[in-house]
Amino acid sequence: MDHVTTLACTLCGETYDPEQIIYTCPNHKGVKGILEVEYDYDVVLDQFDANLDGKITDQWKYRAFLPVSENDEVVSLGEGGTDLLDTPRLGAELGVEMRVKDDGRNPTGVLKDRATSVAVTKAKAANRDVITCASTGNAAASLGGYAACSGLACRIFVPENAPEEKLAQPLVYGADVLGVDGSYDEAYDLSLEVSDEFGWYNRNAAINPFQVEGKRTVGHELAEQTRGNCPDWVVFSMGDGCTIYGGWKGFREFYDLDFVDNTPKMLGVQAKGASAIHDVFHNHDDTAAVAHTLADSIAVSRPRNTVKACKALEESGGDSVLVSDEAILEAAVTLGHTEGIYAEPAGAAPIAGIRQAREAGIIKEGESVVAVVTGNGLKDTKSAMRATREIKRINANLEDVVSLYNS
Protein backbone atom coordinates (compact mmCIF):
# COMPACT_ATOMS: atom_id res chain seq x y z
CA MET A 1 0.00 0.00 0.00
CA ASP A 2 2.33 2.72 -1.23
CA HIS A 3 -0.46 5.32 -0.91
CA VAL A 4 -0.95 4.62 2.83
CA THR A 5 1.86 6.16 4.84
CA THR A 6 1.10 5.27 8.45
CA LEU A 7 -1.38 4.56 11.23
CA ALA A 8 -1.21 7.43 13.74
CA CYS A 9 -2.58 7.44 17.28
CA THR A 10 -5.21 10.15 17.72
CA LEU A 11 -4.06 10.72 21.32
CA CYS A 12 -0.25 10.64 21.39
CA GLY A 13 0.74 10.72 17.73
CA GLU A 14 2.70 7.44 17.83
CA THR A 15 2.83 5.88 14.36
CA TYR A 16 2.60 2.27 13.19
CA ASP A 17 3.21 0.31 10.01
CA PRO A 18 -0.09 0.11 8.10
CA GLU A 19 0.83 -3.34 6.78
CA GLN A 20 0.59 -4.91 10.24
CA ILE A 21 -2.62 -5.94 11.96
CA ILE A 22 -2.99 -3.53 14.86
CA TYR A 23 -6.23 -2.10 16.17
CA THR A 24 -5.30 0.54 18.76
CA CYS A 25 -2.22 2.25 20.15
CA PRO A 26 -0.77 0.13 23.01
CA ASN A 27 0.41 3.29 24.79
CA HIS A 28 -3.12 3.74 26.17
CA LYS A 29 -5.31 1.54 28.34
CA GLY A 30 -8.15 -0.37 26.76
CA VAL A 31 -9.11 0.87 23.30
CA LYS A 32 -8.61 4.59 23.86
CA GLY A 33 -5.69 4.88 21.44
CA ILE A 34 -7.75 4.95 18.24
CA LEU A 35 -5.64 5.02 15.08
CA GLU A 36 -5.98 7.29 12.06
CA VAL A 37 -5.07 6.07 8.56
CA GLU A 38 -2.86 8.64 6.81
CA TYR A 39 -2.22 8.86 3.07
CA ASP A 40 0.25 10.18 0.53
CA TYR A 41 -2.22 12.11 -1.60
CA ASP A 42 0.28 12.60 -4.42
CA VAL A 43 0.23 8.82 -4.88
CA VAL A 44 -3.55 8.71 -4.46
CA LEU A 45 -4.01 11.30 -7.21
CA ASP A 46 -1.63 9.40 -9.50
CA GLN A 47 -3.83 6.33 -9.11
CA PHE A 48 -7.24 8.04 -9.22
CA ASP A 49 -8.46 8.57 -12.77
CA ALA A 50 -12.26 8.39 -12.42
CA ASN A 51 -14.51 11.16 -13.71
CA LEU A 52 -16.46 12.98 -11.01
CA ASP A 53 -19.58 12.97 -13.16
CA GLY A 54 -22.11 11.72 -10.61
CA LYS A 55 -22.11 8.21 -12.06
CA ILE A 56 -21.21 5.95 -9.13
CA THR A 57 -21.65 2.21 -9.64
CA ASP A 58 -20.25 1.31 -6.22
CA GLN A 59 -17.77 2.58 -3.65
CA TRP A 60 -14.84 1.01 -5.47
CA LYS A 61 -14.91 3.91 -7.90
CA TYR A 62 -12.74 5.43 -5.15
CA ARG A 63 -10.40 2.45 -4.79
CA ALA A 64 -7.37 4.76 -4.98
CA PHE A 65 -8.56 6.32 -1.70
CA LEU A 66 -9.10 3.01 0.08
CA PRO A 67 -6.44 1.22 2.18
CA VAL A 68 -6.02 -1.85 0.00
CA SER A 69 -3.09 -2.98 -2.10
CA GLU A 70 -3.16 -3.04 -5.87
CA ASN A 71 -3.09 -6.85 -5.91
CA ASP A 72 -5.70 -7.41 -3.17
CA GLU A 73 -8.80 -9.27 -4.33
CA VAL A 74 -11.71 -6.99 -3.43
CA VAL A 75 -14.68 -8.62 -1.70
CA SER A 76 -17.76 -6.72 -2.84
CA LEU A 77 -21.50 -7.17 -3.13
CA GLY A 78 -21.96 -3.85 -4.94
CA GLU A 79 -22.01 -1.60 -1.88
CA GLY A 80 -22.13 2.16 -2.25
CA GLY A 81 -23.34 4.22 -5.16
CA THR A 82 -26.62 4.89 -3.34
CA ASP A 83 -28.93 7.57 -4.69
CA LEU A 84 -29.18 11.10 -3.35
CA LEU A 85 -32.91 11.78 -3.46
CA ASP A 86 -34.68 15.11 -3.72
CA THR A 87 -37.31 15.07 -0.95
CA PRO A 88 -39.43 18.23 -1.31
CA ARG A 89 -42.41 17.01 0.73
CA LEU A 90 -40.15 16.17 3.65
CA GLY A 91 -38.42 19.52 3.23
CA ALA A 92 -41.74 21.36 3.40
CA GLU A 93 -42.54 19.47 6.61
CA LEU A 94 -39.21 20.49 8.18
CA GLY A 95 -38.89 23.98 6.71
CA VAL A 96 -35.65 23.30 4.83
CA GLU A 97 -34.40 22.40 1.37
CA MET A 98 -34.14 18.65 1.84
CA ARG A 99 -32.34 15.72 0.24
CA VAL A 100 -31.87 12.18 1.56
CA LYS A 101 -29.05 9.75 0.85
CA ASP A 102 -30.62 6.37 1.42
CA ASP A 103 -27.89 3.95 2.41
CA GLY A 104 -30.52 1.45 3.45
CA ARG A 105 -30.31 0.40 -0.22
CA ASN A 106 -26.92 -1.25 0.30
CA PRO A 107 -26.67 -5.05 -0.22
CA THR A 108 -27.52 -6.08 3.36
CA GLY A 109 -29.61 -2.96 3.98
CA VAL A 110 -27.13 -0.82 5.85
CA LEU A 111 -24.34 1.76 5.39
CA LYS A 112 -21.98 -0.55 7.29
CA ASP A 113 -21.59 -2.62 4.11
CA ARG A 114 -19.09 0.00 2.95
CA ALA A 115 -16.84 -0.76 5.92
CA THR A 116 -17.44 -4.50 5.84
CA SER A 117 -16.30 -4.78 2.23
CA VAL A 118 -12.97 -3.25 3.23
CA ALA A 119 -12.71 -5.40 6.38
CA VAL A 120 -13.26 -8.69 4.60
CA THR A 121 -10.89 -7.66 1.81
CA LYS A 122 -8.23 -6.91 4.45
CA ALA A 123 -8.88 -10.18 6.29
CA LYS A 124 -8.48 -12.17 3.08
CA ALA A 125 -5.29 -10.30 2.19
CA ALA A 126 -3.91 -11.12 5.66
CA ASN A 127 -4.71 -14.83 5.13
CA ARG A 128 -7.08 -14.96 8.08
CA ASP A 129 -9.67 -17.74 8.06
CA VAL A 130 -12.08 -16.30 10.64
CA ILE A 131 -13.55 -12.83 10.99
CA THR A 132 -15.51 -11.56 13.98
CA CYS A 133 -17.26 -8.53 15.45
CA ALA A 134 -19.66 -7.43 18.15
CA SER A 135 -22.93 -5.97 16.96
CA THR A 136 -26.43 -4.90 17.92
CA GLY A 137 -27.47 -6.47 14.62
CA ASN A 138 -26.52 -4.41 11.57
CA ALA A 139 -22.78 -5.12 11.55
CA ALA A 140 -23.64 -8.76 12.25
CA ALA A 141 -25.86 -8.97 9.20
CA SER A 142 -23.36 -7.11 7.06
CA LEU A 143 -20.39 -9.17 8.12
CA GLY A 144 -22.31 -12.41 7.73
CA GLY A 145 -23.12 -11.62 4.11
CA TYR A 146 -19.65 -10.55 3.10
CA ALA A 147 -17.98 -13.43 4.95
CA ALA A 148 -20.27 -15.85 3.12
CA CYS A 149 -19.35 -14.54 -0.33
CA SER A 150 -15.65 -14.58 0.57
CA GLY A 151 -15.55 -18.06 2.11
CA LEU A 152 -14.43 -16.85 5.54
CA ALA A 153 -15.83 -18.31 8.74
CA CYS A 154 -17.80 -15.69 10.66
CA ARG A 155 -18.40 -15.53 14.42
CA ILE A 156 -20.49 -12.72 15.82
CA PHE A 157 -21.20 -11.55 19.38
CA VAL A 158 -24.57 -9.87 19.97
CA PRO A 159 -26.21 -8.51 23.14
CA GLU A 160 -29.31 -10.14 24.54
CA ASN A 161 -31.63 -7.35 23.30
CA ALA A 162 -30.60 -7.44 19.61
CA PRO A 163 -33.67 -7.41 17.29
CA GLU A 164 -34.56 -10.85 15.90
CA GLU A 165 -35.02 -9.44 12.38
CA LYS A 166 -31.37 -8.42 12.28
CA LEU A 167 -30.14 -11.75 13.63
CA ALA A 168 -32.02 -13.70 10.97
CA GLN A 169 -29.71 -12.29 8.29
CA PRO A 170 -26.34 -13.52 9.64
CA LEU A 171 -27.90 -16.88 10.49
CA VAL A 172 -29.10 -17.27 6.90
CA TYR A 173 -25.61 -16.29 5.73
CA GLY A 174 -24.16 -19.15 7.83
CA ALA A 175 -22.49 -17.12 10.59
CA ASP A 176 -22.15 -18.37 14.15
CA VAL A 177 -24.22 -15.89 16.18
CA LEU A 178 -23.31 -15.93 19.86
CA GLY A 179 -25.88 -14.26 22.09
CA VAL A 180 -24.10 -12.68 25.05
CA ASP A 181 -25.96 -12.45 28.34
CA GLY A 182 -25.25 -8.75 28.72
CA SER A 183 -25.06 -5.38 26.98
CA TYR A 184 -23.52 -4.38 23.66
CA ASP A 185 -20.48 -3.06 25.51
CA GLU A 186 -19.98 -6.44 27.19
CA ALA A 187 -20.34 -8.23 23.85
CA TYR A 188 -17.83 -5.79 22.38
CA ASP A 189 -15.26 -6.39 25.10
CA LEU A 190 -15.65 -10.15 24.71
CA SER A 191 -15.08 -9.95 20.96
CA LEU A 192 -11.77 -8.19 21.59
CA GLU A 193 -10.65 -10.84 24.09
CA VAL A 194 -11.54 -13.60 21.66
CA SER A 195 -9.68 -11.91 18.81
CA ASP A 196 -6.54 -11.80 20.95
CA GLU A 197 -7.00 -15.41 22.06
CA PHE A 198 -7.62 -16.99 18.64
CA GLY A 199 -6.11 -14.50 16.21
CA TRP A 200 -9.41 -13.87 14.45
CA TYR A 201 -9.62 -10.74 12.32
CA ASN A 202 -11.78 -8.17 14.13
CA ARG A 203 -14.13 -6.01 12.07
CA ASN A 204 -15.30 -3.79 14.94
CA ALA A 205 -15.59 -0.42 13.23
CA ALA A 206 -14.85 1.63 16.34
CA ILE A 207 -11.34 0.19 16.71
CA ASN A 208 -10.34 -1.32 13.37
CA PRO A 209 -8.73 1.73 11.72
CA PHE A 210 -9.64 0.61 8.21
CA GLN A 211 -13.39 0.56 8.87
CA VAL A 212 -13.76 4.34 9.00
CA GLU A 213 -11.96 4.40 5.64
CA GLY A 214 -14.70 2.32 4.04
CA LYS A 215 -17.39 4.48 5.60
CA ARG A 216 -15.73 7.63 4.30
CA THR A 217 -16.80 6.69 0.77
CA VAL A 218 -20.25 8.00 1.73
CA GLY A 219 -18.54 11.37 2.08
CA HIS A 220 -16.81 10.98 -1.28
CA GLU A 221 -20.14 10.16 -2.90
CA LEU A 222 -21.92 13.08 -1.25
CA ALA A 223 -19.17 15.45 -2.37
CA GLU A 224 -19.49 14.19 -5.93
CA GLN A 225 -23.30 14.12 -5.92
CA THR A 226 -23.60 17.67 -4.54
CA ARG A 227 -20.79 19.11 -6.64
CA GLY A 228 -21.74 22.70 -7.38
CA ASN A 229 -24.62 22.52 -4.90
CA CYS A 230 -23.02 21.82 -1.54
CA PRO A 231 -25.57 21.52 1.29
CA ASP A 232 -25.37 23.71 4.35
CA TRP A 233 -25.70 20.64 6.56
CA VAL A 234 -25.13 16.88 6.39
CA VAL A 235 -26.83 14.93 9.18
CA PHE A 236 -25.86 11.53 10.62
CA SER A 237 -27.02 9.59 13.65
CA MET A 238 -24.16 8.73 16.03
CA GLY A 239 -23.47 5.54 17.97
CA ASP A 240 -19.75 4.73 18.21
CA GLY A 241 -18.96 7.87 16.22
CA CYS A 242 -17.08 6.44 13.26
CA THR A 243 -19.80 6.94 10.63
CA ILE A 244 -20.11 10.71 10.98
CA TYR A 245 -16.33 11.03 11.04
CA GLY A 246 -15.98 8.84 7.96
CA GLY A 247 -18.53 10.96 6.10
CA TRP A 248 -16.73 14.15 7.10
CA LYS A 249 -13.26 12.82 6.27
CA GLY A 250 -14.34 11.78 2.78
CA PHE A 251 -16.05 15.08 2.00
CA ARG A 252 -13.18 17.11 3.43
CA GLU A 253 -10.63 15.15 1.37
CA PHE A 254 -12.39 16.09 -1.86
CA TYR A 255 -12.43 19.73 -0.73
CA ASP A 256 -8.73 19.65 0.20
CA LEU A 257 -7.94 18.18 -3.23
CA ASP A 258 -9.97 20.93 -4.97
CA PHE A 259 -12.52 18.46 -6.33
CA VAL A 260 -15.31 20.53 -4.71
CA ASP A 261 -15.55 24.17 -3.65
CA ASN A 262 -17.19 23.90 -0.21
CA THR A 263 -17.85 21.60 2.73
CA PRO A 264 -21.03 21.26 4.80
CA LYS A 265 -21.47 21.55 8.53
CA MET A 266 -22.05 18.20 10.20
CA LEU A 267 -24.96 17.62 12.56
CA GLY A 268 -24.67 14.58 14.81
CA VAL A 269 -27.85 13.12 16.29
CA GLN A 270 -27.98 10.89 19.35
CA ALA A 271 -30.80 9.38 21.35
CA LYS A 272 -31.38 10.92 24.77
CA GLY A 273 -30.71 7.52 26.32
CA ALA A 274 -27.35 7.12 24.56
CA SER A 275 -25.82 10.58 24.54
CA ALA A 276 -22.11 10.09 25.28
CA ILE A 277 -20.66 11.85 22.21
CA HIS A 278 -23.09 14.76 22.51
CA ASP A 279 -22.20 15.09 26.20
CA VAL A 280 -18.48 15.23 25.48
CA PHE A 281 -18.96 17.74 22.65
CA HIS A 282 -21.03 19.99 24.90
CA ASN A 283 -18.88 19.41 28.01
CA HIS A 284 -21.57 17.63 30.00
CA ASP A 285 -20.52 15.47 32.94
CA ASP A 286 -23.62 13.33 33.50
CA THR A 287 -23.35 10.67 30.78
CA ALA A 288 -25.46 7.57 31.46
CA ALA A 289 -23.52 4.39 32.24
CA VAL A 290 -25.93 2.20 30.27
CA ALA A 291 -27.57 3.06 26.95
CA HIS A 292 -31.38 3.01 26.83
CA THR A 293 -32.96 3.60 23.43
CA LEU A 294 -35.07 1.64 20.96
CA ALA A 295 -32.66 2.75 18.22
CA ASP A 296 -30.43 -0.24 18.87
CA SER A 297 -27.91 0.65 16.15
CA ILE A 298 -26.88 3.75 18.13
CA ALA A 299 -27.42 2.31 21.62
CA VAL A 300 -23.81 2.74 22.74
CA SER A 301 -22.91 3.93 26.22
CA ARG A 302 -19.12 3.83 25.74
CA PRO A 303 -18.40 5.04 22.20
CA ARG A 304 -14.84 4.26 21.13
CA ASN A 305 -14.63 6.91 18.41
CA THR A 306 -15.73 9.94 20.41
CA VAL A 307 -12.51 11.80 19.54
CA LYS A 308 -13.05 11.39 15.80
CA ALA A 309 -16.76 12.20 15.99
CA CYS A 310 -16.10 15.42 17.91
CA LYS A 311 -13.34 16.26 15.43
CA ALA A 312 -15.89 16.05 12.59
CA LEU A 313 -18.30 18.34 14.44
CA GLU A 314 -15.59 20.84 15.37
CA GLU A 315 -13.76 20.98 12.04
CA SER A 316 -16.97 21.38 10.07
CA GLY A 317 -18.38 24.08 12.37
CA GLY A 318 -21.27 21.74 13.15
CA ASP A 319 -23.22 20.72 16.21
CA SER A 320 -25.04 17.84 17.86
CA VAL A 321 -28.54 17.34 19.28
CA LEU A 322 -30.42 14.79 21.34
CA VAL A 323 -33.80 13.33 20.43
CA SER A 324 -36.27 11.13 22.30
CA ASP A 325 -37.31 7.66 21.21
CA GLU A 326 -40.80 9.03 20.57
CA ALA A 327 -39.36 11.67 18.25
CA ILE A 328 -37.38 8.99 16.39
CA LEU A 329 -40.50 6.88 15.82
CA GLU A 330 -42.40 9.96 14.66
CA ALA A 331 -39.55 10.76 12.28
CA ALA A 332 -39.66 7.26 10.77
CA VAL A 333 -43.37 7.74 10.04
CA THR A 334 -42.80 11.24 8.63
CA LEU A 335 -40.07 9.94 6.33
CA GLY A 336 -42.31 7.14 5.14
CA HIS A 337 -45.46 9.24 4.74
CA THR A 338 -43.81 12.09 2.86
CA GLU A 339 -41.25 10.33 0.67
CA GLY A 340 -41.83 6.57 0.77
CA ILE A 341 -38.47 5.91 2.43
CA TYR A 342 -38.51 3.12 5.01
CA ALA A 343 -35.85 3.57 7.70
CA GLU A 344 -35.02 1.74 10.90
CA PRO A 345 -34.98 3.94 14.04
CA ALA A 346 -31.29 4.86 13.82
CA GLY A 347 -31.77 5.65 10.12
CA ALA A 348 -34.72 7.93 10.92
CA ALA A 349 -32.95 9.66 13.82
CA PRO A 350 -31.42 12.32 11.50
CA ILE A 351 -34.94 13.46 10.57
CA ALA A 352 -35.81 13.85 14.25
CA GLY A 353 -32.50 15.66 14.71
CA ILE A 354 -33.26 18.12 11.93
CA ARG A 355 -36.60 18.93 13.54
CA GLN A 356 -34.88 19.44 16.90
CA ALA A 357 -32.14 21.56 15.34
CA ARG A 358 -34.75 23.73 13.63
CA GLU A 359 -36.54 24.29 16.95
CA ALA A 360 -33.23 25.15 18.64
CA GLY A 361 -32.25 27.59 15.89
CA ILE A 362 -29.21 25.55 14.87
CA ILE A 363 -30.55 24.94 11.36
CA LYS A 364 -32.22 28.00 9.90
CA GLU A 365 -35.38 28.05 7.81
CA GLY A 366 -34.66 27.42 4.14
CA GLU A 367 -31.15 26.08 4.62
CA SER A 368 -30.15 23.08 2.49
CA VAL A 369 -29.81 19.78 4.34
CA VAL A 370 -28.83 16.22 3.44
CA ALA A 371 -29.88 13.46 5.83
CA VAL A 372 -28.11 10.10 5.59
CA VAL A 373 -30.39 7.14 6.26
CA THR A 374 -28.04 4.45 7.52
CA GLY A 375 -30.35 1.43 7.69
CA ASN A 376 -33.47 -0.02 6.10
CA GLY A 377 -36.73 -0.24 8.05
CA LEU A 378 -36.96 -4.00 7.48
CA LYS A 379 -34.19 -4.25 10.07
CA ASP A 380 -36.66 -3.47 12.88
CA THR A 381 -40.30 -4.03 11.94
CA LYS A 382 -41.43 -4.15 15.57
CA SER A 383 -40.47 -0.52 16.07
CA ALA A 384 -42.19 0.36 12.81
CA MET A 385 -45.43 -1.24 13.97
CA ARG A 386 -45.15 0.56 17.30
CA ALA A 387 -44.88 3.87 15.44
CA THR A 388 -47.87 3.42 13.15
CA ARG A 389 -51.62 2.98 13.30
CA GLU A 390 -53.21 -0.41 13.84
CA ILE A 391 -54.47 -2.39 10.87
CA LYS A 392 -58.16 -1.77 10.17
CA ARG A 393 -60.03 -5.05 10.41
CA ILE A 394 -62.99 -5.52 8.06
CA ASN A 395 -65.22 -8.28 6.84
CA ALA A 396 -64.86 -9.63 3.31
CA ASN A 397 -67.63 -7.52 1.83
CA LEU A 398 -68.00 -4.26 -0.07
CA GLU A 399 -70.21 -2.65 2.55
CA ASP A 400 -67.38 -2.49 5.08
CA VAL A 401 -65.12 -0.66 2.61
CA VAL A 402 -67.92 1.71 1.62
CA SER A 403 -68.58 2.53 5.26
CA LEU A 404 -64.92 3.47 5.68
CA TYR A 405 -64.43 5.68 2.63
CA ASN A 406 -67.89 6.90 1.57
CA SER A 407 -69.02 8.29 4.86
N, C-alpha and C positions, 0 to 999 in steps of 0.2 A: 504494500500500500504506500507507494511513493508520494501520494497526495495527502496522506495523514501523517502529521509530524510527531504528535505526542498525545498522551493522556495527562491532563493537568488537574491536580487537586484544587477544588473550588475554595478550600479553606486555607491551605498553606502554600500552594503553588508548586509542590513537589511534582515532578514529571515521571512518566513511565512509558515504556516501550509499547506502542499500540498493537504490536504483533502478539504480545502475551495475553493470556486470559487473566485479567485482574478486574475486580468489580469496584472496589473502593480503596482509598488511600489508607495503608496500615498505620499511618502516623496518628490516627484518630480512633477513638473507641467506637465500637459498633459499626454502623454504616454511615457515619456522619461525613466522612471524607469522600463525597461524591466527585466523580471525575468528569472532566470536560474534554471532548474530542476536539483537537485543534488541527487545522488544515494548512497546507501550502496552496493558496488560491491561485498562484501562477500556474501550478501544475493542474489544478482543477480546471482552469479556463482553457488550458491547452487540450484537455480531454473532452470538454463540453462543447458540442457542436450542434445542439438541437436548436430549432427555431422557437422563439417564444411567441407563438402564434395562437395560443389558446387551445391548441389541439393536444390533449393529454390522454394517451391511451392508458397508462398506468404510471406508478411512481418511478419506475425505472427509466423514464425519460431523463431523470436527474441522477443517473448512476454515477456520473463523475463527481457528484457531491456526497455520495454515500460511502461509508467506510468498509468497502469490499475491494478485494484485489481483482486485477484484470482477468485472472484465470479462474476465479471462484465461480462455481455453478450456482446461479441465482435460483432460489426456491420462491416461486411466485404463483399466486392464484389469480393474478390480475388486479391486485389492490391498488388503490389510488385512482386518480383521474375522475373523481366524483364531480358531479355537476354543481355549479354555483347558480342557484335558482333565484330569479326575481320573485319577490313575495309581497306584492302591493297590498293585498287585503290584510296581511299580518302587519305590514307597516302602518296602515291606516289605524289599526287597533292600538298600536303602540306609540303612534305619533312620530315615527321616524321613517327615513327611506331605508327599506329593509331588503336584505338578501340572506339566503340560507345556503350554507354548504352542507349537504346531507351525506355525511360519512357513514350513515347507517346502511348505505348502498354497497359497502365493501363486501368481499366474498363471504365472510362469516357474520356480517351485519354490524361491524364495529370499526372505528378508526384504528384500534390497536393492531389491525392486520398490517398496517404500514410497518410498525415496529417488529411484529412477529416475523414478517418476511426476511428482514435483516437478521434477526436473531437465529432463525433456522439456517439461513445461509452461512452465518458465522460458525454455528455449531458443526455443520457439515464440513466446512473448510478446516476446522480444528480436529476433525476425525473423532468427534464425540458420538457415542451411540445413543445416549439418553439426554433428553432435554426436560427441564422442569420449571415450574413457577408456582407462586401462590396467587390466588385470584378470588374475587367475589363472584366470578362467573364469566365475564367477557374475555379476559386474557386466557382463561381456561379453554373456552370455546375456540378462540383464535389459534392458540398454540396447538390444540388437538388437531385442527384441520391442516395446518401447515406441517406438523410432524407426520401426519398420515401420508401426505403427498410426497414427503421427502424420504420416508422409510425409517425415520427415527422413532425410538420408543419414547413415550411421553408419560410423565408422572406429575400429577397436579394436586396441589393442596388447597382445599377450599374450607371456609368457615362454615359453621353449622347452619347459618341463616342464609346461605347462598340460594337464589331462586332456582327452582327445579327446571324451569324452561332453559336456563343457561347451562345447567349441568347435563341436559339431554344431549346437547351438541358434542361436547368432548367424548361422551360415552359412545355416541354413534361413530365418532371418528376413531374409536379404539383406544383412547387414552385411559390410563389408570387414574381414577378420580378418588382421592383420599379425603374424606370428610373429617376435618379436625374438630374435636370437641372444644371449641373456643372461638375467639374473634379472628378477624382478618389479620390483625397484627401478630397474633400467635401463630397462625398458619404461615405467615410471611417469615417469621423468625425460624420456624421449623424447616422451611424450604431452604434457607441459607445453611443451616446445620447439616442437612442431608446433602447439599451440594458439596460441602467440604468433605463429608464422610465418604461419598461415593465418586466424586469427581464428575458429577452430572453437570451439563451446561445449564446455567441459570438465566432464564429469560426476564426475570423481574425487572420491569422497566425503570423502577425508581433507583436501582443500583447499577444495572448493566449499562455502561456508558454508551453503548451503541444503539440502545433502544430509543433514546431521544432523537438520535440521528435519523431513524426511520420516520418518526413522527414529524420531524421538521419538514418533510415533503409536503405536508398539508399547508405549511407556510409558503413553500415554493409555488405550489399550485395557486394559492390565493393571490400571491404577488403577480403571477402570470395572468390569472383570470380577471384581475382588477386593474391591469396595466392601463394607465391613463385615466382611471376612475377609482383611485384609492379610497377606501372607506375611512370615515373618521374613527370608527371603532371596529375591532374584531373581538368577539365574545366567546369564551370557553368556560365550561364547568371545570372545577379543580378538585382532584382527589389527592394523589401523591404529588402533583405539581409538574410532572414532566411533559404533559400534553401542551399546556399553554406555553411553556418555555420552548418546546420544539417548534410550535407554530410561529412564535416570535423570532426564534433564531433563523428559521428558513426565510421569513419575509425580510428580516434585517439584512441577511446575506445578499439577497438580490438588490436591495437598496445600496449596500456598500459597494457592490460590483457595478453600480450604475445601470442595472437592468430595469429598475423602476425609479420614479422620481420622489416618492414619498413613502412613509410608513404609517400604519394606524396606531392608535392607542389600544392597549389591551385591557379588556375588562374580565376579571376572574370572578366566577360565581361559585360560592360554596353553600351547602345546606347549613342552617343554623345549628344543627346537631353534629356537624363535622366541620368546624370552622378554623382549624389550626393555622392554615396559611394566611387567611384573612386576619387572624388575630396577631400574627407576627408582623404582617405588613402595616397594621394599624397600631402596633405597640400595645396590644392588650395582654394582660397577664392571666386571664381566667379561662384558658383553653380546657375543654372537657377532656377527661382521661379516656373516655370510651365514646366512639362515634355512634350517634343515634339518628338515622335518617332512612327513609324508604328508598332513597336513591343509592342503592347498594354500590354502584360503580364508583361513587365518590365518598363512600362511608369509610374514611380513613382518619384515625385519631392521631397517628404519628407519621405524617408525611415525610418521606425521605428526601424529596426534592424541593423543599421549602426555599432553599437558597436560590435555586434556579428560577422558581416561579416568581419570587419577589423581584429577582433581577429583570424578568420580562415586564413586570408591572412598572418598575422604576424606570428602566431604560426607555420604555415606550411612552412614559408620561401618563400611564393608565391608572386603574383603581380596581378595587374589589368590593363586592357586596355579599350580603347573606340573604338567603330566602328560606321561607318555611316549606315544609313538606306539602302543605296545602297549596301554596303558591306554585310549587313544581307540578302538582297534579293539574291544577288549573291551566298552567302553561302548556302541558301536553295536549289538553283538550283544545285550547286556543289554536295551537299549531295545526292540529288535525282539522278542526272546523274551518279555519280560514284558508289553508293551503294544501290539505290532503297529505301532510307529512306526518308519519307515525314514528314517534320517538319514545324511547324508554325514559324513565325519570331523569337520569343524569344527562341525557341528550336534550331534554326539554328545559333543564335548569337554566341555560342561557336566556331563554325567552322570559322566564320569571325574573332573571337578573336584569334584563333590559327594562322591564316594567319597574323594578325597584330603583334602578339607576335613574330612570326618568323622574320618578317621584322625588328622589333625593337631589335632583338637579345636576347629576353627574353627566348624563347624556341629555343634550338639549333638544328641544323640539325641532324636527326637520333634519337632524344630523343623519349621516349615512352610516349604517350598521350592518355588519355581517355576523350572523350567529352560526357557530359550527355545531351541528348535531352529531354527537359522537357515537350513538348507538341506536339501533332499530327498536321500535316498540314491541316487536315479537319477542324480544329478550325478557320482557316482564309484563305478561298479559294480565296478571292479577292486579297490578297497580293501575293498569289501564281500565279495567272493569270497575275498580274502586272510584276512579275519577269520573266515570260517565253515568248516564241514566240507566235505569233497569230496562231490560227488554220488555216491550209491550206484548202481553199474552192475549191472543185472540182465538176464536173458534174458526174452523175451516169453512167460513161462509162469507159471502159478499157483504152481508148486512153489517158485520163487525167492522169491516174496513170503511164502509160508508159512514158509519157512526163516528169513526175517528176523524175523517177528513172532509166530510160534507156538512158538519154541524155549524 
